[in-house]
Amino acid sequence: MLETLFYIVLIFSIIIKTYQVDHCLEESNGVCSICELGYFLTNNICEDSYLSPIFHNCKESKDGLSCSICEDGYFFSKNGECVNTQNCEQSQKRLSYCEKCNEGFYLSKNGLFCSSSQNCVYGERETGKCTQCQGGYYIDLNDNQCKSNQQNNQFNNCKKGAEKCQECIYNYYLGEDGLCSLSRNCSISNKDGQCSKCVEGFYLSSYDNKCTNVQNCFKADNNFQCEECGTYKLLNSSNFECSMVTTWEHSVLLNCKVTDETGLHCKECKKNYFLNMDNNLCVLNKYMKRFKNCAFSDASGEYCEVCEEGYYLGTEDKICTQTYGCAVSENNICQKCSHSFCLNSKKECVPNNIFDNLIYSVYYKCKITNSEDSQCILCEDGFIEEKGNCYDFLTFYFCSN
């Protein structure tokens, strides 16, 4: 009887030792000091911290009844649970997220931490200090509170500041006047962020109120480089300056956007015009079927060679369409796709050279699908249509015999 009892105690001790080894990270003389993540230490044994909600994210328990030390990055709430934010009174459904903050703190708009300021979105979980307010508010660095930037024009589009703005929100830039502007290199702007004066060495474009280093610029791009010059002025591609042109030059370079290095020949036309490579003139393309949405013609000037951005050149009719892989279109609607593309019910060209039994089985080697895109009705040359799918002749012959 004693021998049986001895073996039972021995086996139980081995089980406990194995459990300790399995989930212990550091131990000394058979005593565990640090458990694996997700386990807490109590009575030198690593217990599963998710067996009971009270031990979620617990690192150590002295009595096995309550948590005494939370995992790194977690803090005690008033009900003794480990939550992922300081100053939390009650966690959400016994998980790590906070549901109610201590008095004097406010749950952030993303619900992840307790902030010392209302209208806060992001901040420091350990201190409750706000680092980003919700839209329409800025951080007052004097007291770290989110305050409305609509009540004072000085803080419009401001992210943080004290007596004046020190950092603007995304896509806005701090000017010399301390206001946030839509334009980099702006010196003075209005309350809406529109620039009215640029810093020295930069010029205000008359179309979009952006600052550019090109004088007489009408419109600047998102990088504040000149995109289009003013009347009787053209952008030179060699120095990106707006140069004055004579009456003769203007007639030759009419509707030109950018000239070449010599300033005598057009390199790129304005929107809705294409460059005729035969005579180097910018021709209206908006109402010309063959050249609609065309950017450059071929050397003969008879066909389009390069389409505007977002459009693709038809392989057969040389007409620009928004459908990639289109060969022939009518009124910008594709009627026929190029080789290795299939025309679906939406008049889109879908690649048909990849076989996937779940996705591309209908399109594989297909030219045209039915109105529901559920079956192929016309296959590529050399392939046979059978029950809505396309098969090469040899595969079809041997499979059907």
Order of alpha helices (4+ residues) and beta strands (2+ residues): alpha-beta-beta-beta-beta-beta-beta-beta-beta-beta-beta-beta-beta-beta-beta-beta-beta-beta-beta-beta-beta-beta-beta-beta-beta-beta-beta-beta-beta-alpha-beta-beta-beta-beta-beta-beta-beta-beta-beta-beta-beta-beta-beta-beta-beta-beta-alpha
